[in-house]
Amino acid sequence: MNSPRVIAIDGPAGSGKSTIARALSQRLNLATLDTGASYRAVTAAVLAAGIEPTDTAAVAELAAAATLSVEERVLIDGRDVTDEIRSDAVNHNVSLVAANPLVRETLVHWQRAWVSAHNGGVVEGRDIGSVVFPNATVKLYLTASAQERARRRAEEGHESLARRDRLDSTRTHSPLIQADGALEIDTTDLSVEQVVELVLETLNKAEER
């Protein structure tokens, strides 16, 4: 029995992960999962509950008890937080929540279960190829120039973007890194279609082995 196709996409904010993931999911007829949304949903719930994001035990307890759904809409414990997870408050605190090792343990288990339930998927985040799916069919690491990433995420602001990247790259547990065997693609001057064709070529070679 063949293993489910898993396309793992990592990279900093604004590198094109979500755009490329959606395009690949359409070409490959695979579901797509933005794992960052799961951390953002927990962060939104933490803030709504009045819990300090630095209270690691309380945050981990909330994450472990939560029921998540990350599809077209993002729900946590039945509450739709799709718009809320892109707020300034969540932007500012999500890296603190994501650095909590017990939260990561809970959400990595949930992410793997999601892929199993969907029989594969295009999964994007910051530790997908290195931690969540180290044996993914194809592992990608997307980059782009700082100026281009800031342009793509203009609504968040350059300082917030840089802060999140710094925190996520230097955290102790599951930092943002380029996974072993990942194909690095600089998306600064490439169209979505050019990136997709490059990935499909890599996928074909991987499945021929």
N, C-alpha and C positions, 0 to 999 in steps of 0.2 A: 504493500500500500504506500503510495507516494505521500510525503509530508505536505501539509498545507503550504501554499505560497505565502511567504512573509517578506514584504519589502520594508526594511528598517531605514528610517530617515532621521538623521540627527543634524544638529547645527544650531548656531546662535539665532536669536530673534531677528526676523527680517531677512533671513537668507533664502526664503522662498519655500520653506517646508510645506506649509499648508496648501499653497497653490500647486506645487508639484504633486503632492499627495492626492489631491482631488483629480488632477489630470491623469495620473497613473491609475487611479481606481476606476475611472471611466474606460480607459483603454484595456485594462486587465479584468474588468468586471469583478473587482474586489471591493469589499467594504473598507472604509478608511477610518482610522482612529487618531484623533488629536489627543495624545496623552497629557499634554499640558492642560487641557480642559478639565481633566480629572483632578489635578492639583489645584487648579483655580476654583473648582467647585467646592473642594474641601476648604480652601481659604475663605471663600464667600460664606460658607456655613460657620466657620470659626469666628469671623467678624460679626456675623448676625447673632451669634450666641454670646457675644461679649467676652470671648476668650482671647487672651493675649497670644499672638502667634509664637511668642518665645516660650510659652508654657508647654514644653514638649510632651509632657504626660497627658495633659488635657486635650491637646490637639490630636495626639495619637489615638486617644480613646474615642474621640469624635469620629475620626477617619475609620477606625475599625468597626464602628457601629453603623456607619452610613450606608445607605443604599444609593448607588450611582447609576445613572443612565446617560451615556454620551453618544447621542445619535445626531439627528438634525437639531434637536433641542438638547440642552444640558440640564439634567434634573439631579437634585440631591435630596433624598428623603421625600420625594414627590414634589419638591419646590423647584419651579423653573428659574434657573439662574443664568440663562443664556446671555442676557444683556449685562447682568451684574458682574460676570466674571471678567469683563473687559474694563471695569471701572478703575479709576486711579488708585483707590484703596486696595483693590486686589493686586494691581500691578506692583504696588509698593511692598506688599506682604507675601506674595506667592513664593518668592525664593526662600523666605524664612521657613514657610510650611514645607516646601519641597526638600529642604535640607534635613528635615526630621527623619532619622533612619527608620523609625517605626511606621511613619506614614508611607515612606517609600516601600517598605516591605508589604504593607497592605495593598497599595495601589499597583505594585508590580504583579502581585498575585491576581488582582482584578483585571489588569491589562492582558495577562496571559489567558485568563478565562474568557475574556471578550474575544480574543483571536480564535480560541478553540471553538467557541460558539458560532463564530462567523466563518469557520473553515478557512482561516487565513486572513490576510488583510494588508493594507498599506498603513504602516504605523509610524507616526512621527513624534519626535520629542527630543530629549537631550541625553538619554542613556539607553536608547532602544537597541542599537547594535552592540553596545558594550556590556549591558547588563540584562535587559529584558529578553531580547532575542539574539544572543550571541551566535546562534546557528541559523540566522535568517537566510533565506534564499539569496537575497542581495542586500548589502549594507551600503548606505550612502551617507556622505557627510557633506552637507551643503554649506557654502560660504558665500559672502559677497562683501564688497568694500564697505567700510564704515559709513561712508556718505550715502551709498545706495540703500543700506539697511535703515539708516535714519530717515531717508525719504519714504521708504515703504511703510515705516511705522511712525509717520509724522504726528499722528494723533497721540502717541504715547510720550514722545519727546526724547531727545538724544540722551539726556542725563539718566532718565529712568531705564532706557534701553541698555546703556553701558553698565549701570549698576546691576541689573539683573544678570547680564552676561558675566560680569566679574564674580558675583556671588555663586552663580551656577557652575562656573569653571573652577572655582577654588574650594568648593565644599568638600568635606571629608568623604561623604558617602555618595557614590554614583555621580561624580562630577561630569560636566560636559567635556567630552574628549572625542577624538576621532577613533572609532573602534578599529581593532585589528582587521585588516582585509577590506575596510570600507573604501569605496570609490569616492574621492573628493572631487566635487564639482563647484567651480566658482560661477555663480549664476549672474554676476554683475552685468555682463554684456550678452547673455544668452536669452533667447526667447523660451517660453514654456515648452514649445514644441521641440526645440533643439535639445533641451534637457531630457524630455520624455524619450526621444529617439535614442539618446545616449544610454539611458537607463534600460530601455527595451533591448538594446544590443547587448548590454552587460548581462541582462537576465537570460537571454537566449544562450549565451556562452556558458553561464553558470549551470543551466539545466541540460546542457549537452555533455557535461562532464560525467 
